[in-house]
């Protein structure tokens, strides 16, 4: 009877230990990440947060957190709940090839990154991280090249290489109403570029093309023939990012107010002779920016909105905490990308075109935890080559210009739905 009791207690203890034990798959990566974090912080206290953007089941996260806390404690780092100058933000992420755990370790105003690669183990990817689906709707077709378009309360303004075209609603779609010459004096580049934005008040617009800027007013219900557009020679910086703006007369005012405080106007000087931005911008980034082709602002929270740029060398970097950091997972990106405030996954994604000039291009959404781009959607096939991509004024959709094999141009609105 005595031996039976001892055996019962022993087996019971083993069962209790096994029930509370975390999966062995997380032991090694948790220890490795904790060692790197402790090497950055040294002994002390820190706040710990974990964000799961992988296919690891959410019920595994408490076990992973417990392992990290234990391993950090062994190395002299105690996890605290109160306010602390030291922070540890861990993101569990993955892409098609690998799983990656990234820790952003903050000491005061300085942030350093630690990361470990994790074997996929028994948990396989069932859907892209973030889980959203991109869809498109054709807005405009044109035989002339289109550089950019802007939808207003009751019209559409399209920027062509040498003209601005005003459209109004008609029974069978958009109907051309007026053309205004831009009248550039400098020769056009082979692949000219242009941008158009709503004015901050929402009742006008601003256009930038090589060596020129234009401004106009577009009051709702006003005949297109009365719309005024004035163009002038200009080397002013181009607006590349602005807070969400609601067109005058729209019924959706206030829909994007929660994001407004996170996005500040971002302007960059354009080199018309080289067809890229010089790296000189309208604020002090704290570091020298390289010449770049595309830029977007990644809104993570009200106080965290780093800038993403793609250099003319094809390398994608993120400007965060006054430091330029390389971004992995962007090898398949083309030269165009834009931010999308979908509300899915992390809230804001980056949508990028495919690399190379293909007969059939594609767009794909990516989550951006730390310094890695993780696919958040399946590729959306486009019927040609994407030549321009930008965020709509409300921030919740994108516009893409696509050139077909027959040199026809199509403007598509791209939006997302959460899976």
N, C-alpha and C positions, 0 to 999 in steps of 0.2 A: 504494500500500500504506500509505503514511504517513497519507494522508487517511482511508483506511478505518479505521485504528486510532483516529484522533482521533474519528471519528464514533461508533465502537463505544463508546469511553470516555464520550463525551458522553451517548449514549442510555442507557448503563448507569447513569450518574449520575442521570439523570432518573428512571429506573425505581426506583432505590433510594430517591430522595427521595419519590416518590409512594407507595411501599409503606409508608414510615414516617410519612407525613403524616396527621394526623388529619382527619376529615371536615370540610369547610369550613363545614358547618352549625353547628359548635360554636365557631368562631373568635370571632365577634362576641359571643355571650353570655358566653363565658369571659373575654374582655377586659373587658367591662362589669362583670362581677361582681368580677374582680380589682381593678379601679379603685376600686370601692366599698369592698372589704375593706381595701385599702391606705390609703384615706382614713380608715378607722376606726383601724387599727393604727399606721400610720406605719412607718418603717423598723425592721426587726428580724427576729426569727425566730418561727415558729409551727408547731404541729402541724396537719396537714390530714387530715381524714377525709371520705369521700364515701359517701353512702347513696342507693341508687337505688330510688325508689318509683314510677318512671314506666315507660313501655313502651319506653324506650331499651334496646336490647339490651345485656346485661352486657359483651359484648366491646368495646363502645364506651367503657366507663368509663375504661380506662387512657389512651385518647387524650384524654378530657376532663380527666383529672387532669394529664396532661402539659402540656396547654394552660394550665391554671390555674397550675401551678407556674412555667412560663415567664413568664406575664404578671405573676405576683406578684413574681418575681425582678427583672423589668425595673423594677418600681415600688418596689424596695427591701425586699420581704418574702421572706425565705428560708424554705423549708419544711424543717423538721428532723424527725428521727425520735426524738430523745431527749425527756426530760421538759422541759416548757416551760409557763410561765404563760399564754402566748398560745395559743389554740386556734381552729381554723376548722372548723366542722362544716357541710358542704354537703349539702343534701338535694335531689335531683332529683325533682320531683313534677309532677303534672298532674291536671287534672279534665276534664270533658267539653268545656269551652270552650277551655282553654289549658294550656300547659306552663309551669311556674314553677321556677326554681332559687333556693333559699333558703340563705343562709349565716348561721349563728349564730357571731358573732365574740366570743370571750371574752378579756378582759384582766383577769386576777386574778378578782375577784368580780363584775365587771361584764360583762354580755352585751348586745351590740347586733346588730341584724339587717340584712342587706343582701339584696336580691332583684332578679332580672331575669326578664322574660317572654321565652320562647323560642318561635320559630315551630315548629309541629309538624314541618315538613319532610317527608321521605320516610317517617319512621317514624310510623305511625298507631296509635292505641289499638286493641289487640286484646282487652283485657279490663280490668276495673277494677283499679286499683293494689291490691296486697295479695292479690287473687284468693281470695275466700272466698264461700261460699254460706250464707245464713241459712235455717233451717228452723224450723217451729213444731210444737208438740204441745199439744193441748188438755188442761188439767189439771182444770179445774172449770168448770161452768156454774151460773148462779144467776139467780133472778128479782130478787134484792135487789142493790143497788149493792155492789161490792167495792172496798175501798180498797187492800188489800194482802193477801198471803198468805205463809205460811212453811211449807215442807216440813220436817218433822222426821224422825227415824229411822223412825217407824211411823205418822205421822199428818200432818194438814194443819190449820193454824190460819189462819182467814180473818178479816180485820177488816172489818166493815161499819160504816156511820156511827154506829150506836148499840149494836152488839153484837159480841162476839167469838164465832166459831163454831168448834167443835172437830170435826174429821172423823177417821174411822179407815178403814183399808182394808177393803173388802168385795169379794165375788166380782164384783159389777157396777160397781166403782169406789169413789169416796169415799162414805161413809155418815155423815150428821150424827149426832153423839153428844151434844153439849152446847152450850148457849148461855149466855153470861155478859153481863149488861148493863154498859155502860160508865158510864151515868148522868151524862152531861154536864149541867151546870147552865146553860151558855151556849147561846144559839141556834146551830144549825148553819149553816155557810155554804151557799150554793147548790150549790157543788161541793166538798164536804168532802174533806180529804186525811188520809192516815195512813201510818205506816211501822211495820214490824215487823222485828226483828232477833233473831238468836240471841244469848244472853248469851255473854260471852267464854269461859265454861267449856263451852259447847255443850249444857248440859242444861236450859236455860231460855230464856225469850224476853222481850223488852221491846217495848212498843207505845207509840207516840205519836200522839195525835189532838189536835184543837184543845182546849187548856185541860186536858188529861188525859194521864196516863201510866199504863200497866198493866204488871205483871210477873207471870210465871207460871213454873212448873216443869213439864217434860214428860219424865218418865222413860220410856225404852223399855219397851214391853209393859205399861205401867201403864194400867188402865182409865181412859177419858176422864172418867168421873164423879168420879174421885178427883183429877183435875188441878185445881190451885188457881190462881186468877187474882185479883189484887188491883189495883184501880184507885183513883187518887186525883187530886185537882186538882193541876195542876202547870203551871208556866211554865218548866220546865227546857228546855235546848236539845235539839233532836231529833238523833238519830244519823242522819247521811246517808251516811257512808262508814265502813266498818270493815274490818279485816284479814279475809281469808277464814277462816271458822270451820267446823269439821267437827262435825255433830251428834253428841251422845253416842250410842254404839251403832252408828255408821256404820262400814262396812268400808273407807272411803276416806280414813282419817286419814293426813295427811302428803302428800296428793296436791298440795296447793297451797303447800307450805312455801316453795318458791323465791320466791314473791311476797310472803310475809308481811312481810318486812323493809322493803318498799317502801311499804306502806300504813299510815298511822296513823289512829286514830279521828278522825273529823271531825264536829263537832256545830255546829248553827246554831240561833239563836233564831227561833221562828216567830211571825208576827203573825196571830193567829186572826181578827182583825177584817178584815184585808186579804187573807188567804189566800196569803201569801208569806213568805219569810224576810227578816229585817230587814237582813242584812249583818253582824250581830254574831256572831262565831264563837268557838270555844273555844281559839283559838291566836292568836298575833300575826302576821298576814299581812304586816306591813310597810307596807301601804297600806289605805285605807278601802275596804271592799267595798261595792258598791251593793246595794240590795234585789234579791233574785233569786228565781227560781221553781224552777230545777233546778241540781244540782251533781253532778259526777263527778270521780273522780281517775284521771288517765291515767298508768298505770305504764309508763314507758319502759325503766327499768333499776333496779337496786337503789338507786341514789342520785338518780334523776330521776323524780319522780312529781308533776307540776304539777296544779293544781286547775282544772277547767273549770266556769264558771258561766254561766247564761243570765239576764240581768237582766229585770226586769219590763217593760223597754222592748223586749224581744225580741233584744237584742244579746248575742252570745256572746263571752266574754272568757276568757283563760287567765291564771292567776296563776302566774308563773314567775320565779324569782330576785327575789322581793320587788317585782314589777312586774306591773300588769294590762295585758295586751296584747290588742288586738282579733283575732278569728279570722275569716278570710275563708272563703268557701265554705259558709256556714251559712244562706244566704237561704231555703233550702227546708226548714229545720228547724222542727218544731213546738215545743211547750213542754216535752216530755219527752225525756230522753236518759239513757243509763247506759253504764258501761264494761263491756267484755267481754274477758276474757283468753282469746282463742281459740287462741293459739299460732301463728296464721297471720300472714304479712306481718311487721309490726313487733312482733307478740306480743299487744298490747292495742289494741282498737279502741273507738270510741264508736259506739253504736247510737242513732239518733235517729228520732223519729216524723216524719211529714210535716207540713207547715205547714197551718194552717187546719183547720176541722172538716168532714171529708168523710164521705160515706156509706161509702166504703171507704178507710180510712187505710192507711198502709204504714210499714214500718221499713226502715232502711238502715244499713249499717256504713260507717264512715269511718276512714281512717288520719289521724293528726294530726301530721305532721312540722312542726316550727316553729309557725307561726301560720296554718296553712291546713288545712281539712277536705277530704280527697280521697276520693271514693267508693271503697270497697273491696269492695262487693257490689252486686248488682242489688237493687231494692226488693222487699221481701217484703210481699205484699198481706195486709192484715188485714180480717176480716169486720165492719167497723164502725169506730168512732172509738177510738183509743188514749187512755185516760183516766189511766193510770198505767204507769210503767216503772221497773224497778229491777233491780239485780244480785243474783243468787242468792248464798247464803252461800259457795259454793265459788269464786265469781268466774268460773266457766267457762260460765255460762248466764245468761239473763235471764228475768224474768217480766213479762208485759204484761197489763193489764186492758183488755178491748175491749168497748165498748157498741154493741150492734147497733141497727139502725133501729127494731126492735120493743122497745127498752129491755130487752133481755136482756143479761146480763153473762157474759163468757167470760174465763177466765184461761188464758193460753198460756205454755208454756215455750219460749223461743227460744234456739237454739244455733247453732253454726257448724261448717262443715267446710271444709278448705282445698282449693282447686282444684289 
